[in-house]
Amino acid sequence: MRGLRLSDLRNYDALILDLDGTMLDSMGVWNEVDKIFLGRRGFAVDREYTDTVKSCSMTQSAEYTIRRFGLSETPDEVIAEWEETVGEEYKNSIKLKEGVREFLFAAKEMGLKLTCATALSSKNAVNSLKNNGVFSLFENITTLEDLGHMTNKNDPSIFFKAAAKVGCIPSRCLVFEDVYGALEGAKKGGFDSVIVYDELSSKDYEKAGSIADFSVFDWTCVQC
């Protein structure tokens, strides 16, 4: 695994990019939401909880939360409370990590197709890209909920769907993720991948050295 350079992108036709923790500086917001939600019910957030929900759809995360903590709420009720807490953040506050905007424009200038594959809801994904002025750069967005069946990013289905939407075969797509499990899913599907450093998933960055093709510790350095 080595640091990604812009010149490496010439080997691909499309980039499949995650949002939370990869392009967006947002994982701290979700950690705070989890603390508020569980704190209201007398529970605390731990590493196991955070690691589990990072690669899951909203529905899966809600079901896991209910199951683990024995909650009486339905998945829809849990999701509604999360969305109420975090929705405005994606619409107005959460920003791209430093260097991401420049990277996206450079990749587009090189003729690459850009698409998102995310565990976020479509609403939050669209709002975050619009809020940061880069929505028009993307061909489309694929969410876990779009797949129509219960899955997570450890399964390559979301990456296959994202690649199909932009008309590219897996070997010509490069997947960007900050979570080890999602990189495993990309590898199962035959995709090359990039591990992106995020403070809340820093242990995944070190672990991913065994399977990722490239790394991004600091997006501004990709331009170097």
C-alpha positions in Angstrom: 0.0 0.0 0.0 1.3 3.4 -0.9 0.1 7.0 -0.9 -2.3 7.9 -3.7 -1.2 10.4 -6.3 -3.3 12.0 -9.0 -1.3 10.2 -11.7 -2.6 6.9 -10.3 -6.1 7.8 -11.4 -5.2 7.4 -15.0 -5.6 3.6 -14.5 -9.3 4.0 -13.8 -12.5 5.2 -15.4 -14.6 5.9 -12.3 -14.1 6.7 -8.6 -16.6 5.2 -6.0 -16.4 7.4 -2.9 -17.8 6.9 0.6 -19.1 10.0 2.4 -18.9 9.7 6.2 -15.3 9.8 7.4 -13.9 9.6 3.9 -15.0 12.8 2.1 -16.9 14.3 5.0 -15.5 15.3 8.3 -18.7 13.9 9.9 -17.9 10.9 12.1 -17.5 13.1 15.2 -21.1 14.3 14.6 -22.4 10.7 14.5 -20.4 9.8 17.6 -22.1 12.7 19.4 -25.5 11.6 18.1 -24.9 8.1 19.4 -23.9 9.5 22.8 -27.0 11.6 23.0 -29.3 8.8 21.9 -27.9 6.1 24.1 -27.3 8.5 27.0 -31.0 9.3 27.1 -31.6 5.6 27.8 -28.8 5.1 30.3 -26.2 3.5 28.0 -22.7 4.5 26.8 -21.1 4.3 23.4 -18.2 1.9 23.2 -15.8 0.9 20.4 -17.7 -2.3 19.5 -20.9 -0.3 18.9 -19.2 2.3 16.8 -17.3 -0.3 14.7 -20.5 -2.2 14.1 -22.8 0.6 12.9 -20.2 2.3 10.7 -20.6 -0.1 7.8 -24.4 -0.8 8.2 -27.4 0.8 6.7 -29.6 2.9 8.9 -32.1 0.1 9.3 -29.5 -2.4 10.2 -27.9 0.0 12.7 -31.3 0.6 14.3 -32.1 -3.1 14.5 -28.6 -3.8 16.1 -29.1 -0.9 18.6 -32.6 -2.2 19.6 -31.3 -5.8 19.9 -28.1 -5.0 21.8 -29.7 -2.6 24.3 -33.1 -4.2 24.6 -35.0 -1.1 23.5 -38.8 -1.0 23.0 -38.7 1.4 20.0 -39.2 0.2 16.4 -36.4 0.6 13.9 -38.4 3.4 12.2 -38.7 5.3 15.5 -35.0 5.0 16.2 -34.1 6.2 12.7 -36.5 9.1 13.0 -34.8 10.2 16.2 -31.4 10.0 14.7 -32.5 11.9 11.6 -34.0 14.6 13.6 -30.8 15.1 15.5 -28.4 14.9 12.6 -30.4 16.0 9.5 -29.8 19.7 9.9 -26.0 19.1 10.3 -25.8 17.5 6.8 -27.9 20.2 5.3 -26.0 23.2 6.8 -22.9 22.4 8.8 -20.9 19.2 7.9 -17.9 20.1 5.7 -15.7 18.2 3.3 -12.3 17.3 4.6 -9.6 19.7 3.6 -8.3 18.9 0.1 -11.3 16.9 -1.0 -12.9 19.6 -3.1 -9.6 20.2 -5.0 -9.2 16.4 -5.5 -12.8 16.0 -6.9 -12.4 18.9 -9.4 -9.0 17.5 -10.5 -10.4 14.0 -11.0 -13.3 15.4 -13.0 -10.9 17.4 -15.1 -9.1 14.1 -15.9 -12.4 12.7 -17.2 -13.2 10.3 -14.4 -16.8 9.6 -13.5 -17.5 10.2 -9.8 -20.2 8.4 -7.8 -21.0 7.8 -4.1 -21.6 4.6 -2.2 -22.8 5.4 1.3 -24.6 4.1 4.3 -26.2 7.5 4.7 -29.8 8.1 3.7 -30.2 9.6 0.2 -31.5 12.8 1.8 -28.5 13.4 3.9 -26.1 12.3 1.2 -27.6 14.8 -1.3 -27.8 17.6 1.3 -24.2 17.2 2.3 -22.9 17.3 -1.3 -25.1 20.3 -2.1 -24.1 22.1 1.1 -20.5 21.7 0.0 -21.0 22.8 -3.6 -19.9 19.5 -5.2 -23.2 17.8 -6.0 -23.0 18.5 -9.7 -19.7 16.7 -10.0 -21.3 13.3 -9.2 -23.1 11.1 -11.7 -25.3 9.6 -9.0 -25.5 8.2 -5.4 -26.0 4.7 -4.2 -27.1 4.0 -0.6 -27.4 0.7 1.2 -31.1 1.3 1.5 -31.3 1.4 -2.3 -30.3 -2.2 -2.7 -33.7 -3.5 -1.6 -32.4 -6.1 0.8 -30.5 -6.2 4.0 -26.8 -5.9 3.4 -23.8 -3.9 4.6 -20.5 -2.7 3.0 -18.8 -6.0 3.9 -20.7 -7.3 0.9 -19.7 -6.0 -2.5 -23.3 -5.4 -3.7 -23.3 -1.7 -3.1 -20.0 -1.3 -5.1 -21.4 -3.5 -8.0 -24.5 -1.3 -8.2 -22.5 1.9 -8.1 -20.2 0.7 -10.8 -23.1 -0.4 -13.0 -24.7 3.0 -12.6 -21.7 4.6 -14.2 -21.2 1.9 -16.8 -17.8 0.6 -15.5 -16.5 -2.8 -14.7 -15.0 -3.3 -11.2 -11.4 -3.5 -12.4 -11.8 0.0 -13.8 -13.2 1.5 -10.6 -11.3 2.7 -7.6 -13.2 2.6 -4.2 -12.5 5.1 -1.4 -13.3 4.1 2.2 -12.3 4.8 5.8 -13.5 1.5 7.2 -11.7 -1.9 7.0 -14.9 -3.9 6.6 -16.0 -1.8 3.6 -12.5 -2.4 2.0 -13.0 -6.1 2.4 -16.3 -5.8 0.6 -14.6 -3.9 -2.3 -11.9 -6.5 -2.5 -14.4 -9.4 -2.7 -15.9 -7.6 -5.7 -12.6 -7.3 -7.5 -12.3 -3.5 -7.0 -9.0 -1.7 -6.2 -9.3 0.4 -3.1 -8.0 3.4 -1.1 -8.0 3.6 2.7 -8.7 7.1 3.9 -7.5 8.1 7.4 -10.2 9.3 9.8 -9.5 9.9 13.5 -12.4 7.8 14.7 -11.4 4.8 12.5 -7.7 5.2 12.8 -7.1 1.6 13.7 -8.7 0.6 10.4 -6.1 2.7 8.6 -3.3 0.7 10.0 -5.1 -2.6 9.5 -6.0 -1.9 5.9 -2.4 -2.0 4.8 -2.8 -5.7 4.1 -5.7 -5.2 1.5 -5.8 -1.6 0.3 -4.0 -0.7 -2.9 -3.5 3.0 -1.9 -3.8 5.2 1.1 -4.8 8.8 1.8 -3.7 10.1 5.2 -4.2 13.8 4.2 -6.3 14.7 1.1 -4.2 17.8 0.5 -1.1 15.6 -0.1 -2.8 13.8 -3.0 -2.2 17.0 -5.0 1.5 16.9 -4.3 
